[in-house]
């Protein structure tokens, strides 16, 4: 009897669904075949799956070297057509079984009993078979046991199918997770590139050349995926005068970028018309309030002007808008009538209020002298809010002590050396700065305008972890593959100077030592005392 073609097609589809054909031996099925042989006290037993043109054995007991046979009628092929067990007491007396290869071949099967392996939807995948070399009969209990063994095979196939499906799902999830990670990394890279590009547009691409002045700057953003709120600039006012500023806007991201752009434009244009730095801040205050009347878009800021002093150095007028005070650095003077110890003193501007917060804001100004060999440092709060290796906030006192030590160990204070030193200090903070860090150093030199080389360095920006390196615009970048152009995104944080001078290029890598190793102490040095590294 042949199965109906439609029914057989559905049965073969079920065989394919369980994906068991031509798989390696499995202990669960081997044990069932062995158990069947022992229950029937028979020499051979199999777990067979009937394919389109063959009978493939998933497990065999007592059939050495036999893995499959042809799909001849009489035994397995006939058993999948029955609803219950098929028993052939004597194969030589059965017209279909007598010509089967298991009967005529080396196996010499004279007895055959089988129970079909039936799926939940009624398809017979194959059989659990018992074979003997002598004719025999079985009891009803043995027939029931054979049916139970076939059900155990079906249960094992279902468990195997569930495991395969779980494995496929896990693999699909792994592939999807990997693809999601790749997309996320690509998105993060695109966001970082966008943020870096936008950040570069908010900072000067190069510091200008100011006769008799050395200027250096540094910028580190706390996150490559967001635009920081710190800013600085140096620009000419005409008639030998110059202006500079450093500040911090409220917020981060695109809003901070738009606010920074508005501030830079307002300061640059107003400073050309208003000689008084406080007047410049008042105009900026009105501009910010007119752009956002609720006072939610504000900034802190130090704005200053430089006027050359005929006796040497510059007259520096500073106006404060609620920002941290600048530091004035003075080297030790051991000769002449005006002997003095090295010091770093804050240039306080009491009364200066936030810019853009109140309509009636007051701003304070102060004029100081920047003599040759002296320096002025403007900075944002990222450096003083960083944590040392002991977990303590570095603070203004720590910065003052560090700058005092720098002043005590350098006879002439140069802007580039100061920025180099502070960049190295940043690398010692174990967790790095938690906020953006902007630094602007100005130092008066004894160089005459005629001997100042032309050109200015470019700027680049990065995020933590900080690998600070010194870039001398005369010597070029310290490593191959980093371009000097101002528009090139650098993978690290660079220090830049507007004055070229011969010196060695050095690299400072991020370490885990305390800031005191670089001269920082918990408090400012007392008179006559110098903190040494």
C-alpha positions in Angstrom: 0.0 0.0 0.0 1.4 3.4 -1.0 0.6 6.6 0.9 -1.4 9.3 -0.8 0.9 11.9 -2.5 -0.5 14.8 -0.6 -0.3 13.1 2.7 3.3 11.9 2.0 4.3 15.5 1.0 3.1 16.8 4.4 4.9 13.9 6.2 8.2 14.7 4.4 7.7 18.4 5.3 7.4 17.3 9.0 10.6 15.3 8.7 12.4 18.3 7.4 11.0 20.5 10.1 12.6 18.4 12.8 16.0 18.7 11.0 17.2 15.3 12.3 18.4 13.6 9.1 22.2 13.0 8.8 22.9 14.4 12.3 25.6 12.9 14.5 24.7 10.2 17.1 22.8 11.3 20.1 22.9 9.6 23.5 19.2 10.0 24.1 18.2 8.1 21.0 21.0 5.5 21.5 19.6 4.7 25.0 16.1 4.2 23.6 17.3 1.8 21.0 19.3 -0.1 23.7 16.3 -0.1 26.0 14.1 -1.6 23.2 16.5 -4.4 22.6 16.7 -5.3 26.3 12.9 -5.1 26.8 12.3 -7.6 24.0 15.5 -9.6 24.7 16.3 -9.1 21.0 19.8 -8.7 19.4 19.0 -5.6 17.4 16.9 -2.4 17.6 16.8 0.9 15.8 15.3 4.4 15.8 14.6 5.0 12.1 13.4 8.1 10.1 11.8 7.4 6.8 12.9 9.8 4.1 11.7 10.2 0.5 14.0 7.4 -0.9 15.7 5.9 2.1 15.3 4.8 5.7 17.9 6.6 7.9 18.8 5.3 11.3 19.2 7.9 14.0 20.2 5.2 16.5 21.1 1.5 16.1 21.7 -1.3 18.6 23.3 -4.6 17.3 23.6 -3.4 13.6 27.2 -2.6 13.2 28.1 -0.4 10.2 24.5 0.1 9.1 23.4 3.8 8.8 20.6 3.6 6.2 18.8 1.3 3.9 16.6 1.7 0.9 12.9 2.5 1.3 11.7 -1.0 0.4 8.2 -2.0 1.5 7.6 -4.7 4.2 9.3 -3.3 7.4 9.8 0.4 8.3 8.1 1.7 5.2 5.1 -0.3 5.9 5.1 0.5 9.7 4.6 4.2 9.1 1.3 3.4 7.3 -0.2 1.8 10.4 -1.9 3.5 13.4 -0.3 1.1 16.0 2.5 -1.3 16.2 3.4 -3.5 13.2 4.5 -7.0 14.1 5.9 -9.5 11.6 6.4 -12.8 13.5 8.2 -14.5 10.6 9.5 -12.3 7.8 10.0 -15.3 5.5 6.3 -15.9 5.6 5.4 -12.3 4.8 5.0 -11.5 1.1 6.4 -8.0 1.4 9.0 -8.5 4.1 10.6 -11.7 2.7 12.4 -9.6 0.0 13.6 -6.8 2.3 17.4 -6.3 2.5 17.3 -6.7 6.3 15.8 -10.1 5.7 17.9 -11.3 2.8 21.1 -9.4 3.8 23.7 -10.1 6.6 21.2 -9.1 9.3 19.0 -12.1 8.5 16.0 -10.7 10.3 13.3 -13.3 10.9 11.3 -11.3 13.4 10.3 -7.6 13.1 8.2 -5.4 15.4 7.9 -1.5 15.1 5.8 1.4 16.5 5.5 4.6 14.5 7.0 7.9 15.8 4.0 10.2 15.5 4.0 14.0 15.7 1.4 16.1 17.5 -0.2 16.9 14.2 -0.4 13.2 13.2 2.6 12.8 10.9 4.6 9.6 11.2 8.3 10.4 10.9 9.7 6.9 11.4 9.7 4.0 13.7 11.2 2.3 16.8 12.1 -1.2 15.5 13.1 -4.5 17.2 14.6 -7.3 15.1 15.5 -10.8 15.9 17.1 -13.7 13.9 14.4 -16.2 14.9 10.6 -16.0 14.5 8.7 -15.0 17.6 5.6 -13.3 19.0 5.2 -10.4 21.4 2.7 -9.8 24.2 0.3 -6.9 24.4 2.4 -5.4 27.2 5.4 -5.5 24.9 3.5 -3.8 22.1 2.4 -1.1 24.5 6.0 -0.7 25.7 7.2 -0.3 22.1 4.5 2.4 21.5 5.8 4.2 24.7 9.3 4.1 23.4 8.2 5.7 20.1 6.5 8.4 22.2 9.8 8.9 24.1 11.6 9.4 20.8 9.0 11.9 19.8 9.5 13.8 23.0 13.2 13.8 22.5 12.7 15.2 18.9 10.5 17.9 20.3 13.0 18.9 22.9 15.8 18.9 20.3 13.6 21.0 18.0 13.0 23.5 20.8 16.7 23.7 21.5 17.4 24.3 17.9 14.9 27.0 17.7 16.3 28.7 20.8 19.8 28.4 19.3 18.6 30.0 16.1 16.8 32.8 18.1 20.0 33.4 20.1 22.1 33.5 16.9 19.6 35.9 15.3 19.7 38.0 18.5 23.5 38.0 18.5 23.5 39.1 14.8 20.9 41.8 15.5 22.8 42.9 18.6 26.1 43.1 16.7 24.4 45.0 13.9 22.8 47.4 16.5 26.3 47.9 18.1 27.8 48.6 14.7 25.0 51.1 14.0 25.4 52.7 17.5 29.1 53.0 17.0 28.6 54.6 13.6 26.0 56.9 15.0 28.3 57.9 17.9 31.2 58.4 15.5 29.0 60.7 13.3 27.8 62.6 16.4 31.3 63.0 17.6 32.5 64.2 14.2 29.6 66.6 14.1 30.2 67.9 17.6 34.0 68.2 16.9 33.3 70.2 13.7 30.8 72.4 15.4 33.2 72.9 18.4 36.0 74.0 16.1 33.8 76.7 14.5 33.3 78.2 18.0 37.0 78.5 18.8 39.6 80.5 16.9 41.4 78.4 14.3 44.7 80.1 15.2 45.9 82.5 17.8 47.0 85.8 16.3 50.5 87.2 16.4 50.7 90.0 18.9 54.0 91.9 19.0 55.7 91.5 22.4 53.2 88.9 23.6 53.3 85.1 23.8 49.8 83.6 23.8 48.9 79.9 24.2 45.6 78.1 24.7 44.3 74.6 25.4 40.8 73.1 25.2 39.5 69.7 26.3 35.9 68.8 25.9 34.4 66.4 28.5 32.5 64.5 25.8 33.2 63.9 22.2 29.5 63.4 21.6 28.4 66.9 22.7 29.4 70.5 22.1 31.0 72.1 25.1 30.1 75.4 26.6 33.6 76.9 27.1 35.0 79.5 24.7 38.0 81.9 24.3 39.4 84.3 21.7 42.1 86.9 21.0 41.6 89.5 18.3 42.9 93.0 17.3 41.1 96.2 18.0 43.3 98.5 15.9 45.9 101.1 16.9 48.0 98.5 18.6 45.3 97.4 21.0 44.1 93.9 21.4 41.1 92.2 23.1 40.7 88.7 24.6 38.1 86.8 26.5 37.4 83.4 28.1 34.0 82.2 29.4 31.5 79.5 29.9 27.9 79.4 28.7 25.0 77.7 30.4 24.1 74.3 29.0 25.6 72.1 26.4 24.9 70.9 22.9 23.3 72.8 20.0 21.8 75.4 22.4 25.1 76.2 23.9 26.7 76.3 20.5 24.2 78.9 19.3 24.7 80.9 22.5 28.5 80.8 22.2 28.3 81.9 18.6 26.1 84.9 19.6 28.5 85.8 22.4 31.6 85.7 20.3 30.0 87.8 17.5 28.7 90.4 20.0 32.0 90.7 21.8 34.0 91.0 18.7 31.8 93.7 17.1 31.1 95.7 20.3 34.8 95.8 21.3 35.6 97.7 18.1 33.1 100.4 19.1 33.3 100.5 22.9 36.8 101.0 24.5 35.5 100.3 28.0 35.4 96.5 28.7 32.5 97.0 31.2 30.5 98.7 28.4 31.2 95.8 26.2 29.8 93.4 28.8 26.7 95.6 29.3 26.0 95.4 25.6 26.4 91.7 25.7 24.1 91.5 28.7 21.4 93.4 26.8 21.8 91.2 23.7 21.4 88.0 25.6 18.4 89.2 27.5 16.7 90.5 24.3 17.4 87.1 22.7 15.9 85.2 25.7 14.1 87.5 28.1 13.7 85.0 31.0 17.4 85.1 31.7 17.9 81.4 31.0 20.7 81.9 28.5 23.6 83.4 30.3 27.3 83.0 30.6 30.3 83.8 32.9 33.1 85.7 31.3 36.3 87.5 31.7 36.9 90.1 29.0 40.1 92.1 28.7 42.0 94.5 26.5 45.8 94.8 25.9 47.5 98.1 25.3 51.3 98.2 24.8 53.2 100.1 27.4 56.1 102.2 26.1 58.2 101.1 29.1 57.7 97.4 28.2 54.8 94.9 28.6 51.2 95.8 28.5 48.5 97.6 30.4 45.7 95.0 30.8 42.2 96.0 31.6 40.0 93.2 32.8 36.2 93.2 33.2 34.5 90.3 35.0 31.1 88.9 34.4 30.7 86.4 37.2 33.6 84.2 36.1 36.5 82.8 38.0 39.3 85.3 38.6 42.3 85.3 36.3 45.7 84.5 37.8 48.6 86.9 37.5 51.9 85.0 37.6 55.1 86.8 38.8 58.5 85.1 38.8 60.9 85.5 41.7 63.1 88.7 41.5 66.4 88.4 43.3 68.2 91.4 41.9 67.5 95.1 41.8 65.6 97.2 44.4 62.3 95.4 43.9 63.1 91.9 45.2 60.1 89.6 45.5 59.2 85.9 45.8 57.4 84.1 43.1 53.7 84.2 43.3 50.5 83.5 41.5 47.8 85.9 42.7 44.1 86.0 41.6 43.0 89.2 39.9 39.8 89.8 41.8 36.9 91.7 40.2 34.4 92.0 43.0 30.9 92.8 42.0 30.9 91.3 38.5 27.6 89.6 37.8 26.5 86.9 35.4 26.1 88.1 31.9 22.6 87.6 30.5 20.8 86.9 33.8 19.6 90.4 35.0 18.7 93.6 33.2 20.5 95.8 35.8 23.6 93.7 36.1 26.7 95.5 37.3 30.2 94.7 36.0 33.6 95.5 37.5 36.9 96.3 35.8 40.5 96.5 36.9 43.7 97.5 35.2 47.0 95.7 35.9 50.4 95.8 34.4 51.8 92.8 32.5 55.5 93.2 32.6 58.1 91.3 30.6 58.5 87.8 32.2 55.1 87.9 33.8 52.0 86.0 32.7 48.2 86.1 33.0 46.1 82.9 33.0 42.4 82.6 32.3 40.7 79.3 32.8 37.3 77.6 33.1 36.0 75.6 36.1 36.7 72.2 34.6 40.3 72.2 35.9 39.4 73.2 39.5 36.5 70.8 39.7 38.6 67.8 38.7 39.4 65.2 41.4 42.9 64.2 42.5 44.0 60.7 43.1 42.9 61.1 46.7 39.4 62.0 45.6 39.6 65.6 46.7 38.5 68.5 44.5 41.6 70.2 43.1 40.1 73.6 43.7 41.3 77.2 43.2 43.8 76.8 46.1 45.3 73.8 44.4 45.6 75.7 41.2 47.1 78.7 42.9 49.7 76.5 44.6 50.5 74.8 41.3 51.0 78.1 39.5 53.1 79.5 42.4 55.4 76.5 42.1 55.6 77.0 38.3 56.5 80.7 38.9 59.1 79.8 41.5 60.8 77.3 39.1 60.9 79.6 36.0 62.8 82.8 35.9 60.8 84.0 32.9 57.2 82.9 32.6 56.1 81.9 29.1 52.5 81.3 28.1 53.4 78.1 26.2 55.3 76.6 29.2 52.3 77.4 31.5 49.9 75.7 29.2 52.3 72.7 28.8 52.5 72.4 32.6 48.7 72.6 33.1 48.1 70.1 30.3 50.4 67.7 32.1 48.6 68.4 35.3 45.3 67.4 33.7 46.8 64.1 32.7 47.4 63.2 36.4 43.8 63.3 37.4 42.7 59.6 37.4 39.2 60.2 36.1 40.2 63.2 34.0 38.2 66.5 34.1 34.5 66.0 34.5 33.7 69.3 32.7 35.2 71.1 29.7 38.6 72.8 30.3 39.5 76.0 28.5 42.9 77.7 29.2 44.3 80.9 27.8 47.7 82.2 28.9 49.3 85.5 28.0 52.9 86.5 28.8 54.8 89.6 28.0 58.1 89.0 26.3 61.2 91.1 25.8 61.1 90.4 22.0 60.8 93.4 19.9 58.1 93.4 17.2 60.8 93.2 14.4 62.1 89.9 15.7 58.8 88.1 16.2 58.3 85.4 13.6 55.2 85.4 11.5 52.5 82.8 11.5 50.3 81.3 14.2 49.4 77.8 15.3 46.2 76.0 14.6 43.9 74.6 17.2 42.4 71.1 17.7 40.1 69.6 20.4 39.5 66.3 21.9 37.7 64.5 24.7 38.8 62.3 27.6 40.8 60.2 28.2 43.3 62.9 27.8 46.6 62.2 26.0 48.1 65.7 26.1 50.9 66.5 23.7 52.7 69.7 23.0 52.5 71.0 19.4 55.2 73.5 18.5 54.1 75.2 15.3 57.7 75.6 14.3 58.6 72.0 14.7 55.3 70.5 13.5 53.2 67.8 15.1 55.1 65.2 17.2 53.7 62.2 15.5 53.3 61.2 11.9 49.7 61.2 10.6 48.6 64.4 12.5 48.1 67.3 10.1 48.8 70.9 11.1 45.9 72.4 9.3 43.4 74.1 11.6 40.5 72.2 10.0 41.9 68.8 10.8 40.3 66.9 13.6 43.0 65.7 16.0 42.5 62.5 18.1 44.2 64.1 21.1 44.4 67.3 23.0 47.0 69.8 21.7 48.6 72.8 23.2 49.1 75.8 20.9 51.2 78.9 21.0 51.2 82.0 18.9 54.9 82.4 19.3 57.5 80.0 17.8 60.5 79.2 19.9 63.1 76.3 19.7 62.3 73.6 22.2 61.9 69.8 22.4 58.5 68.2 21.7 57.4 66.2 24.7 54.4 64.0 25.3 52.6 63.7 28.6 50.4 60.7 29.0 47.6 60.3 31.4 48.7 58.9 34.7 47.4 58.2 38.1 49.6 60.3 40.3 48.3 63.1 42.5 48.4 66.7 41.3 50.9 67.5 44.0 53.5 65.6 41.9 53.3 68.6 39.6 53.7 71.2 42.2 50.1 71.4 43.4 49.6 71.6 47.1 46.4 71.8 49.2 46.9 75.5 49.8 48.7 78.5 48.4 52.4 78.8 49.5 53.0 81.0 52.5 55.3 84.0 52.1 58.9 82.8 51.8 57.7 79.2 51.2 58.0 77.4 47.9 56.2 74.1 47.2 58.5 71.9 45.2 57.6 68.8 43.2 
